Amino acid sequence: MIKKGRKAGGKRVSQLDILKKDLDQLTKRIVFMAILTTELEKEGFSPVAGGNYAVELYTEGAFKSDAVEIFAPVDVLNKVLLPWGFDKVDGFLRHDEIGVTVRILGEGLNQNELDRVNQVDVNGFPVYLMGVEDTITAKLKEFVHLHESDAIIWAQELIEIHVNEVDLDYLKERATQEGAIDPLRKLLLELRLEDEDEYEYGYYE
């Protein structure tokens, strides 16, 4: 989570009315995220989209997440979302009328992750996304540790879509830290983004 120094009161409940219109799910969620970010920054924090929701945004909706997944303080989110009509349901915050579900991933990111956060603008309002390298690493972890077979497919998709943006050195460092360097190595070789010689000389040992 990005912490801001600015604090203010106020709610923008009326802004949620736009989400009741006939919007596609990707548009609805990103508009919601922009509204939520504006409100949480008044409380001193900026939420960061992560998890499968970050994958959805980075793939422009090709991947479908079941919720808006964010890093932000639980108490601050409750303070904003509950008055907006969200209900707590099975660990989620859900608003049935606008069809948006929020999952809290945690209250903060480490400094390296914060340094990689990307910002996009939605009609002049900011939305923050976990860095693409950390999002790829999360998918690699799912593949290795949770045996999610589809996760490696989406890790590859993210690399291919953002090949000109990905910091490969950082990505390899993160994958090594998370015990997921082997599948990353295979992906990079298949995509011809690495040379076999780098591995033969113990680059990742």
C-alpha positions as CSV (number, residue, x, y, z in Angstrom):
1,M,0.0,0.0,0.0
2,I,1.2,3.5,-0.8
3,K,0.8,5.8,2.1
4,K,0.0,9.5,1.6
5,G,0.3,12.4,3.9
6,R,-3.0,14.0,2.9
7,K,-6.1,13.3,4.9
8,A,-9.6,14.6,4.5
9,G,-13.2,13.5,5.1
10,G,-16.2,13.1,2.8
11,K,-17.7,10.4,0.7
12,R,-18.6,10.1,-3.0
13,V,-21.5,7.6,-2.8
14,S,-23.2,9.2,-5.7
15,Q,-20.3,8.4,-8.0
16,L,-21.2,4.7,-7.7
17,D,-24.3,5.4,-9.7
18,I,-22.2,5.3,-12.9
19,L,-21.5,1.6,-12.1
20,K,-25.2,0.8,-12.3
21,K,-25.1,1.6,-16.0
22,D,-24.6,-1.0,-18.7
23,L,-20.8,-1.3,-18.5
24,D,-18.6,-4.3,-19.4
25,Q,-17.1,-5.8,-16.3
26,L,-13.5,-4.7,-17.0
27,T,-14.6,-1.0,-17.4
28,K,-16.8,-1.2,-14.4
29,R,-14.1,-2.5,-12.1
30,I,-11.4,0.0,-13.3
31,V,-13.9,2.9,-12.8
32,F,-14.7,1.6,-9.4
33,M,-11.0,1.3,-8.6
34,A,-10.5,4.9,-9.6
35,I,-13.3,6.1,-7.4
36,L,-12.1,4.0,-4.5
37,T,-8.5,5.2,-4.9
38,T,-9.7,8.9,-4.8
39,E,-11.6,8.2,-1.5
40,L,-8.9,6.1,0.2
41,E,-6.3,8.8,-0.6
42,K,-8.4,11.2,1.5
43,E,-7.8,8.7,4.4
44,G,-4.0,8.8,3.7
45,F,-3.6,5.7,1.6
46,S,-3.5,4.6,-2.0
47,P,-4.8,1.0,-2.7
48,V,-2.7,-1.1,-5.1
49,A,-4.4,-3.6,-7.4
50,G,-2.8,-7.0,-7.2
51,G,-3.4,-10.8,-7.5
52,N,-5.6,-12.0,-10.3
53,Y,-7.1,-8.5,-10.7
54,A,-3.7,-7.1,-11.7
55,V,-3.5,-10.0,-14.2
56,E,-6.9,-9.0,-15.6
57,L,-5.8,-5.4,-16.0
58,Y,-2.4,-6.2,-17.5
59,T,-4.1,-8.5,-20.0
60,E,-6.9,-6.0,-20.7
61,G,-9.6,-8.4,-19.6
62,A,-8.3,-11.6,-21.4
63,F,-7.9,-13.1,-17.9
64,K,-11.0,-12.9,-15.7
65,S,-10.7,-12.3,-12.0
66,D,-13.6,-13.0,-9.7
67,A,-12.9,-9.9,-7.6
68,V,-11.2,-6.6,-7.4
69,E,-8.1,-7.6,-5.4
70,I,-6.2,-4.9,-3.6
71,F,-3.6,-4.1,-1.0
72,A,-5.0,-1.6,1.5
73,P,-5.7,-1.4,5.3
74,V,-8.8,-3.4,6.3
75,D,-10.1,-0.7,8.7
76,V,-9.8,2.0,6.1
77,L,-11.5,-0.1,3.5
78,N,-14.4,-0.9,5.8
79,K,-14.7,2.8,6.7
80,V,-15.2,3.7,3.0
81,L,-17.0,0.6,1.6
82,L,-19.5,-0.3,4.3
83,P,-21.3,3.1,4.1
84,W,-21.4,2.6,0.3
85,G,-23.6,-0.4,0.7
86,F,-21.0,-3.2,0.6
87,D,-21.6,-6.3,2.8
88,K,-19.1,-8.7,4.3
89,V,-19.6,-12.1,2.7
90,D,-17.2,-15.1,3.2
91,G,-14.1,-12.9,3.6
92,F,-15.1,-10.6,0.7
93,L,-16.8,-7.2,0.5
94,R,-19.7,-7.4,-1.9
95,H,-22.1,-4.9,-3.4
96,D,-24.8,-6.8,-5.2
97,E,-26.5,-3.8,-6.9
98,I,-23.4,-2.7,-8.8
99,G,-22.0,-6.2,-9.1
100,V,-18.5,-5.5,-7.5
101,T,-16.7,-7.8,-5.1
102,V,-13.5,-6.7,-3.3
103,R,-10.9,-9.0,-1.8
104,I,-8.2,-7.6,0.5
105,L,-4.8,-9.1,-0.2
106,G,-3.0,-7.5,2.7
107,E,-2.2,-4.2,4.2
108,G,1.1,-3.4,2.6
109,L,3.9,-4.1,0.1
110,N,7.6,-4.2,0.7
111,Q,9.8,-1.4,-0.6
112,N,10.9,-3.3,-3.7
113,E,7.3,-4.0,-4.6
114,L,6.3,-0.4,-4.0
115,D,9.1,0.8,-6.2
116,R,7.7,-1.2,-9.1
117,V,4.0,-0.1,-8.7
118,N,2.6,1.2,-12.0
119,Q,0.1,4.1,-12.2
120,V,-2.6,4.4,-14.9
121,D,-5.0,7.3,-15.2
122,V,-8.8,6.8,-15.6
123,N,-10.5,10.0,-16.7
124,G,-7.9,11.9,-14.7
125,F,-8.1,9.7,-11.7
126,P,-5.1,7.4,-10.7
127,V,-5.2,3.6,-10.4
128,Y,-2.2,1.8,-9.0
129,L,-1.1,-1.7,-10.1
130,M,1.4,-4.0,-8.6
131,G,4.4,-4.2,-10.9
132,V,4.2,-6.5,-13.8
133,E,7.3,-8.5,-12.7
134,D,5.8,-9.1,-9.2
135,T,2.5,-10.1,-10.9
136,I,4.3,-12.6,-13.1
137,T,6.1,-13.9,-10.0
138,A,2.8,-14.4,-8.2
139,K,1.6,-16.6,-11.1
140,L,4.9,-18.6,-11.1
141,K,4.4,-19.2,-7.4
142,E,0.9,-20.5,-8.0
143,F,2.2,-22.9,-10.6
144,V,5.1,-24.2,-8.4
145,H,3.5,-24.2,-4.9
146,L,-0.2,-24.6,-5.6
147,H,0.1,-26.7,-8.7
148,E,-2.2,-24.4,-10.7
149,S,-1.5,-25.5,-14.2
150,D,-3.1,-22.5,-15.9
151,A,-0.9,-20.1,-13.9
152,I,2.2,-20.8,-16.1
153,I,0.1,-20.0,-19.2
154,W,-0.8,-16.6,-17.8
155,A,2.8,-16.0,-16.6
156,Q,3.9,-16.5,-20.2
157,E,1.1,-14.3,-21.5
158,L,2.1,-11.5,-19.2
159,I,5.7,-11.7,-20.3
160,E,4.8,-11.8,-24.0
161,I,2.4,-8.8,-23.7
162,H,4.8,-6.7,-21.7
163,V,8.1,-8.0,-23.1
164,N,9.4,-4.5,-23.7
165,E,8.7,-3.4,-20.2
166,V,9.7,-6.3,-18.1
167,D,12.9,-6.0,-16.1
168,L,14.2,-9.5,-16.6
169,D,17.0,-9.1,-14.0
170,Y,14.5,-8.2,-11.3
171,L,12.0,-10.9,-12.5
172,K,14.7,-13.6,-12.2
173,E,15.7,-12.3,-8.8
174,R,12.1,-12.5,-7.5
175,A,11.5,-15.9,-9.1
176,T,14.6,-17.2,-7.4
177,Q,13.5,-15.8,-4.0
178,E,10.1,-17.5,-4.4
179,G,11.5,-20.9,-5.5
180,A,10.1,-20.5,-9.0
181,I,13.2,-19.9,-11.1
182,D,12.9,-23.3,-13.0
183,P,9.6,-22.6,-14.7
184,L,10.7,-19.0,-15.4
185,R,13.9,-20.4,-17.0
186,K,11.9,-22.6,-19.3
187,L,9.6,-19.8,-20.3
188,L,12.5,-17.4,-21.1
189,L,14.2,-20.1,-23.1
190,E,11.1,-20.9,-25.1
191,L,10.5,-17.2,-25.7
192,R,14.1,-16.8,-26.7
193,L,14.6,-14.1,-24.1
194,E,17.6,-16.0,-22.6
195,D,20.5,-18.0,-23.8
196,E,21.1,-21.5,-22.5
197,D,24.7,-20.5,-21.8
198,E,23.6,-18.3,-18.9
199,Y,22.3,-21.3,-17.1
200,E,25.2,-23.5,-17.9
201,Y,27.6,-21.0,-16.2
202,G,25.5,-21.0,-13.0
203,Y,23.9,-17.6,-13.4
204,Y,21.0,-18.7,-11.1
205,E,22.8,-20.7,-8.6
